[in-house]
């Protein structure tokens, strides 16, 4: 593989501009008014999205990105149109992929002899309601049994068009994971063979793990006592 690769410039990188804060976390567990008497409840911490990395990424990370760039170039695609951002955080590699190319990239990751990420450990959804235009994120954890490596692919999509192509044709084991992510987060995986709910009833309205979903609930009887609905209990956060 060539060592004269152009570094990725995340000028339009998603999901957030480099260094954008997510907010401030207070106390030990992110809640206030928890009755803490130790003094740790006064802690405050700024929470930020991991910044885009610059080369060299370290370890084997550069090699993986180089290979993907070369494969994109062989297909006549600009590397930055396929990989808008690379993040190295906590010694883990996350490669952001434009959603239109996720199927092609997964096939490269699985089949290229120098990559050989044979196993997809599923897809998880994340909701960032403040990230205008890329509120929903899907993260795929891939493992190479051949090279003993783990990498994360991340794809974003907007609330207005919450669709990402299904990768079940490449990783059949992702079938259930995509169904769960649609059920709980509302990401529609287009091309999925049977995108049905896994946890909620078929006629359920909404996706309950999104941050904008109301807590709601019904009273629950438990050993003679009544547990009130979640949205009517005491609030521990300001």
Buried (B, 14 or more C-beta within 10 A) or exposed (E): EEEEBEBBEBEEBBBBBBEEEEEEBBBEEBBBEEEBEEEEBEEEEEEEBBBBBEBEBEEBBBBBBBBBBBBBBEEEBEBBEBBBBBBBEEEEBBBBBBBEBBBBBBBBBBEBEBBBBBBBBBBBBBBBEEBEEBBBBBBBBBBBEEBEBBBBBBBBBBBEEBBBBBBBBBBEEBBEBBBBBBBBBBBBBEBBEEBEBEEEEEEEEEBBBBEEBEEEEEEEEEEEEEEEEEEEEEEEEE
